[in-house]
Amino acid sequence: MLIFTMLGEASTTEIARNKDAQGYVENRDAAVAGGSVAGRARRDLEKKSGKRIASKENYKQLPEGVARKRVKKEN
């Protein structure tokens, strides 16, 4: 999964630079586009390999008592 995270970050950086993104909204849009690149790559690999990349079997569990932060989706 780390490779897809890295792909998303690199894609976001490249898109933001190419579009000369300024401010929150433009950078958010670049981040969404970069995440889409990584998401498509992950789904393509899952389709071609016939296996899910992230599943309950390979998911790293957090120690008990550690809460995950939820990010609110803005429209």
ZIJOUR-V284644 format. One record per residue. N is the residue number from 1. SS is DSSP state (h for helix, s for strand, l for the rest). PSI is psi in whole degrees, -180 to 180 (999 if undefined). NEAR is the number of other ideal C-beta (glycine too) atoms within 8 Angstrom. Layout:
N/SS/PSI/NEAR, N/SS/PSI/NEAR
This chain:
1/l/-30/6, 2/h/-37/5, 3/h/-35/6, 4/h/-33/12, 5/h/-45/9, 6/h/-40/8, 7/h/-43/11, 8/h/-42/13, 9/h/-44/9, 10/h/-40/9, 11/h/-43/13, 12/h/-46/13, 13/h/-46/9, 14/h/-44/9, 15/h/-45/12, 16/h/-41/13, 17/h/-45/8, 18/h/-35/6, 19/l/1/8, 20/l/52/5, 21/l/130/11, 22/l/130/5, 23/h/173/6, 24/h/-51/5, 25/h/-47/6, 26/h/-39/11, 27/h/-34/11, 28/h/-43/9, 29/h/-39/9, 30/h/-39/13, 31/h/-40/10, 32/h/-44/8, 33/h/-42/11, 34/h/-40/17, 35/h/-34/11, 36/h/-38/8, 37/h/-49/11, 38/h/-39/13, 39/h/-43/10, 40/h/-40/8, 41/h/-43/10, 42/h/-47/10, 43/h/-37/8, 44/h/-44/8, 45/h/-43/9, 46/h/-40/11, 47/h/-44/7, 48/h/-32/6, 49/h/-21/6, 50/l/9/5, 51/l/149/5, 52/l/143/5, 53/l/-45/9, 54/l/124/6, 55/l/173/7, 56/l/-29/4, 57/l/-32/4, 58/l/12/6, 59/l/130/7, 60/l/120/4, 61/l/141/4, 62/l/149/6, 63/l/152/5, 64/l/141/4, 65/l/-9/4, 66/l/117/6, 67/l/144/4, 68/l/141/5, 69/l/139/4, 70/l/134/4, 71/l/130/4, 72/l/136/4, 73/l/125/4, 74/l/144/4, 75/l/999/2
